[in-house]
Every structure is written in structure tokens, then in C-alpha cells.
Amino acid sequence: MNASFTTVLLAIAAAVPAWAAEDFTGTKEVRLIQGDLGSPKAKTVVITDKANIEKLLGAIKLTKKEPCACDHINHAVFVKDKGQVTVSLCDHCFDVGKNTYVMSPAFYKLYMALVQEASAATPAGKASRPGPDKEVFEFDVSKVRPPDAGKGAPIARLFYDYIYRMDIDFDKPWWMQKK
């Protein structure tokens, strides 16, 4: 391989974490979410204090790693003037889009501390809700019917019931299927 080509590749590889870090510049608000995004049962803590935002941003260290098969039910949403960056995370992963990074212990410790601090400030039984401009639909997990073993493995769940392969006629468009 040509020496100048190798030098260029190394320079690009070194710059990738810097490009990724720039995605967080201009952050005005950070939403720390414990639970699935969009779930009414998810615990959301909104950070608007500049000092805490700077601490969170300063704790991010982007070191690439191979993706693993963990369930990332925790998230951080970095809200900027133009858009937002959503991160899924666990105690050892920090995923930004399709990029997987090693979780910075300092970031995870701060994330957990801010969530616990907000939980302690919320009286027991009083979950914080989105403002009046956002609709929240309640979903009662206890009403989900168990899968019907006679129909085989379900391919999806739609609210309280399951959809099975035998329920869908793949040869006809949806509007021509029997109801």
C-alpha cells in the first residue's frame, strides 16, 4: 500500500470520533429516558441546566466497539436548535445511530445519578407526565391476551392481540382481504 494513502486512512480514522462528537454541539436540552422511547411508562428526566448539560457532554468519550446483542431500554436525547441526536445505551454500550461505542463510565454514572436525583424529587406515586400539548395514550399490559398456540408463532402484536401469518393473505393487497 502507498505510504501517503495509509497516512490519509489513518487521518480519517482518527477524525471519525471528532466528527461524531460534533453531533452533540449546540445541545440545549437533554432528555434522559429509562424505558422504551414513546412508552407512557418510561421515566423521562429533562435536563435544561447548562452546567449539567456540559457535564454530560464532557463525559462522552467515543471509542468504537463491535455491536452486541443487549437490549438498550435506556436512552438520552440531545435536543439542539436544529434537530436532535438520540442515543440508546446500557452500562457498557453507547449507540448513536448505527455507530456503537464503549460506554464511558463517567457518563453512565452521571446519567444514573441524574435519573435517581429526579426520582427522589418526585413524590411517590406521582409520575411526571408530558405537558398538556402532548397526548398520552394509556396501555394496560395486563390486558394483553396470551398467544394462541394453535395459530403458530405470532409475527407481531397489535395493542392487546397478536397477528399470525395465517391471518394475512400475502397474495392479495390488504384492501381485498377478507375481514
C-alpha positions as CSV (number, residue, x, y, z in Angstrom):
1,M,0.0,0.0,0.0
2,N,1.2,3.5,-0.8
3,A,2.5,5.4,2.3
4,S,0.6,8.6,1.6
5,F,-2.6,6.5,1.2
6,T,-2.0,4.8,4.5
7,T,-1.4,8.2,6.1
8,V,-4.7,9.6,4.7
9,L,-6.6,6.5,6.0
10,L,-5.1,6.9,9.5
11,A,-6.0,10.6,9.5
12,I,-9.6,9.8,8.5
13,A,-9.9,7.1,11.2
14,A,-8.6,9.5,13.8
15,A,-11.1,12.2,12.8
16,V,-14.2,9.9,12.9
17,P,-14.7,10.3,16.7
18,A,-14.3,14.1,16.4
19,W,-17.0,14.1,13.7
20,A,-19.3,12.0,15.8
21,A,-18.7,14.3,18.9
22,E,-19.7,17.3,16.8
23,D,-23.2,15.8,16.6
24,F,-23.8,16.9,20.2
25,T,-22.7,20.6,19.7
26,G,-25.4,23.1,20.3
27,T,-27.3,20.9,22.7
28,K,-29.9,23.0,24.6
29,E,-31.7,20.1,26.4
30,V,-31.0,16.5,27.3
31,R,-33.8,14.0,27.9
32,L,-32.7,11.0,30.0
33,I,-35.2,8.2,29.4
34,Q,-35.4,4.9,31.3
35,G,-37.7,2.6,29.3
36,D,-38.8,2.3,25.7
37,L,-39.0,5.5,23.7
38,G,-42.6,6.7,23.4
39,S,-43.8,4.4,26.2
40,P,-46.0,6.1,28.7
41,K,-44.4,4.0,31.4
42,A,-40.9,5.3,30.6
43,K,-39.3,7.6,33.1
44,T,-38.1,10.8,31.5
45,V,-35.9,13.4,33.1
46,V,-35.4,16.7,31.2
47,I,-32.1,18.5,31.8
48,T,-32.0,22.1,30.8
49,D,-29.4,23.3,33.3
50,K,-26.3,24.3,31.3
51,A,-23.9,23.1,33.9
52,N,-25.4,19.6,33.9
53,I,-25.6,19.5,30.1
54,E,-21.9,20.4,29.9
55,K,-21.1,17.7,32.5
56,L,-23.0,15.1,30.4
57,L,-21.3,16.3,27.1
58,G,-17.9,16.3,28.8
59,A,-18.3,12.8,30.0
60,I,-19.0,11.4,26.5
61,K,-15.9,9.5,25.2
62,L,-16.5,7.9,21.8
63,T,-14.4,4.8,21.4
64,K,-15.7,2.5,18.7
65,K,-16.6,-1.1,19.6
66,E,-18.4,-4.0,18.0
67,P,-22.2,-4.1,18.5
68,C,-23.5,-6.6,21.0
69,A,-27.0,-8.1,21.4
70,C,-28.1,-6.2,24.5
71,D,-31.5,-4.6,25.0
72,H,-31.0,-0.9,25.2
73,I,-34.1,0.3,27.1
74,N,-32.3,3.5,28.3
75,H,-31.9,6.5,26.1
76,A,-30.5,10.0,26.0
77,V,-32.0,12.5,23.6
78,F,-29.8,15.5,22.9
79,V,-32.1,18.3,21.7
80,K,-30.4,21.0,19.6
81,D,-31.7,24.1,17.7
82,K,-31.9,22.1,14.5
83,G,-32.9,18.5,15.3
84,Q,-31.8,16.0,17.9
85,V,-29.5,13.1,18.5
86,T,-30.9,10.0,20.1
87,V,-28.6,7.6,21.9
88,S,-29.5,4.2,23.1
89,L,-27.4,3.0,26.0
90,C,-26.7,0.4,28.7
91,D,-23.9,0.1,31.2
92,H,-21.4,-0.9,28.5
93,C,-22.8,0.5,25.2
94,F,-23.4,4.0,23.8
95,D,-25.1,3.7,20.4
96,V,-25.5,6.8,18.2
97,G,-27.5,5.8,15.1
98,K,-25.7,2.8,13.6
99,N,-22.4,3.5,15.4
100,T,-21.6,1.6,18.6
101,Y,-19.2,3.0,21.2
102,V,-17.9,1.9,24.6
103,M,-20.0,3.4,27.4
104,S,-18.0,6.0,29.3
105,P,-18.2,5.0,33.0
106,A,-18.3,8.8,33.9
107,F,-21.3,9.3,31.5
108,Y,-23.2,6.3,32.8
109,K,-22.6,7.3,36.5
110,L,-23.8,10.8,35.8
111,Y,-26.8,9.5,33.8
112,M,-27.9,7.2,36.7
113,A,-27.3,9.9,39.3
114,L,-29.4,12.5,37.5
115,V,-32.2,10.0,37.0
116,Q,-32.1,8.9,40.6
117,E,-32.0,12.5,41.8
118,A,-35.1,13.4,39.7
119,S,-36.9,10.2,41.0
120,A,-36.2,11.3,44.6
121,A,-37.6,14.7,43.9
122,T,-40.8,13.2,42.5
123,P,-43.3,12.2,45.3
124,A,-44.1,8.5,45.4
125,G,-46.9,7.5,43.1
126,K,-46.7,10.8,41.1
127,A,-45.1,10.1,37.8
128,S,-44.2,13.0,35.7
129,R,-46.3,13.4,32.5
130,P,-45.7,15.3,29.3
131,G,-47.2,18.7,29.1
132,P,-50.8,19.4,28.0
133,D,-49.8,19.8,24.4
134,K,-48.9,16.1,24.1
135,E,-51.4,13.3,24.1
136,V,-50.7,10.3,26.2
137,F,-52.5,7.0,25.5
138,E,-52.6,4.6,28.3
139,F,-51.7,1.0,27.6
140,D,-52.6,-1.7,30.1
141,V,-50.1,-4.5,29.7
142,S,-52.3,-6.8,31.9
143,K,-54.9,-6.8,29.1
144,V,-52.6,-8.3,26.5
145,R,-54.0,-11.7,25.5
146,P,-51.7,-14.7,25.5
147,P,-50.6,-16.0,22.1
148,D,-52.8,-18.7,20.6
149,A,-50.5,-21.8,20.2
150,G,-53.0,-23.3,17.7
151,K,-52.2,-20.5,15.2
152,G,-48.4,-20.9,15.5
153,A,-45.9,-18.2,16.4
154,P,-47.2,-14.7,16.2
155,I,-45.5,-12.3,13.7
156,A,-46.5,-9.1,15.6
157,R,-48.5,-7.8,18.4
158,L,-51.0,-5.0,17.8
159,F,-52.1,-3.5,21.1
160,Y,-53.8,-6.3,23.0
161,D,-53.8,-9.1,20.5
162,Y,-51.4,-10.9,18.2
163,I,-51.2,-11.1,14.4
164,Y,-50.4,-14.5,12.9
165,R,-49.1,-15.5,9.5
166,M,-52.4,-17.3,8.8
167,D,-54.3,-14.0,9.4
168,I,-52.7,-12.3,6.4
169,D,-53.3,-13.3,2.8
170,F,-50.0,-12.4,1.2
171,D,-51.3,-12.9,-2.4
172,K,-53.8,-10.1,-2.2
173,P,-53.4,-6.4,-1.3
174,W,-54.8,-5.5,2.2
175,W,-57.9,-3.8,0.9
176,M,-59.0,-7.0,-0.9
177,Q,-58.5,-9.4,2.0
178,K,-61.5,-10.9,3.8
179,K,-62.5,-9.2,7.0
